Amino acid sequence: MPQKHTDERKDKIFDLIVRSYIETAEPVGSRTLSRRSDLKLSPASIRNVMADLEEEGLLKHPHTSAGRVPTDKGYRYFVDRLMKPEELTKNEKTWVRTEVGKVRTIEGLVEKVSKVISELTDNAALIYIKNLKRVSFLNYLLEELIEAEKLERFLEEEPELFIEGAFRIFEQPEFHDLGKMRLLLRAFDDKYEFLQVFINDLNQEGVQVHIGHENPTGQLDEVSLVLKDCYLSGIPIGSVAVVGPTRMKYPKVVAVVEYVADSVTEAIQKF
């Protein structure tokens, strides 16, 4: 059998496994794939492909189940090679633009945007502002003359991180485990690990995806972060992001983060 055909079949099976696991949170077995797909392959043939995928490190085999689940390496392969971001619906785009268009301050924008992202993705939203005082200062620079000796106070480096919808993560089956829940709660509480990701990614173009063990410390091993910078006059002033289990709906989340970040950049120019 030609190698190209074999690789295409392997990719199709892997894509189906990832999408099934994202949807159900249940390990995926060969019989399930054989019944629910148009592969026209026997369970035995599918098992052989799954064994190859496991050997390549893209799947793992939980001890309590006959099915397989994607690894962090597997999700990375899915995001980089197989996934196409979903297109937001017309109503979703209209809602984002309407909500973002209602506000005229950075603080108001943070509140609106975080709620929109959390609701659209059913995960937690993180909003990082590189320097809230500096950006807030721009909001009324034209309305109020600030004396020179007061400028230093407004130009202090004071990054801010806002979190919305954290409860949505703990509704996911992965975080019914108290140990995993405790680690993530600690990360939400001290914010340092999340801030490190944002600071390191600032100035990176496009949507950035950090999956599980790719994150800087063990506190974030069980989650993925999807983020994109926002700009004021061409300068990155912060980022919008989604944090959720590694089993997140990457096609939808990437689309939401990209559209919202671009909408925020556009809105900020009008402040």
C-alpha positions, 0 to 999 in steps of 0.5 A: 500500500502506498505510504501516502495512502497509509498516512492519510488513513492514519491521520483520518483515524487519529482525527476521529479519535481526537474529536470523539474524545473531545466530545465525550471525554470517554476513551475511544475504542476500535469498535466505536470508530468502526461503527460510527465512521465511514472508514469501512475498516474492521475493528482489527484494522483500526486497532492496528493503526491505533497501535501505531499511533500509540507507538508514535506517542500520539495516543495513550492507553488508560489502564482502566479502559480498552480505548485510547486517548490523545497525549499532549503530543497528540493534541499538538499534532492535531492542532498543527497538522489536522485542525481547521479553526471553525468559522464563528456564526454570524450571530456570534460575530455580531454579539462580540462586536456589539458587546465590545462596542459598548465600552469606552474604557480598558476596565470596561472592555476587560469585563465585557470581553472576558464574559463573552469569551467564557460563554462562547467557549464554555471555558475560563477566560483570561485577560492580560493587560501589560500595564493597566495604569499606562493604558488607562492613562491613555483613556483620558489623556486628551481630557485631563492635563497631568502634571509632569511629576505625576507621570511616573506613577502612571507609567509604573510597570503593573501587569494585571491578569483577570479571570472569568468563568473559572467554575466552567473548568471544574465542571469538566470530568478531568477536574473531579480529581481533587489533586488536579483541582487543587493544583489549578486552584493554586494557579488561579490564586497566585496567577504567576504561572499564567503571567509567565506564559503571557509575558513570554508570548507577548510580541508573538504573532497570531494565536498561540496554543500551549498544551499540557506539559508544554506549560512552564510548571506542573500546576498547568500540566492538565490545561491548555492555554490559547491566546492572542495579543491585542494592540494599541497603535501597533504596540502589544498591550496585552492578550486575551486567552482561554484556559481549559482542559487539554481536551478542549474544542480547539477549532472553536476556541482558536476561532473565538480567541482570534476574532475577539482579540482582533475586535479588541484591537479595533475597539481600543483604537477608538477610545 
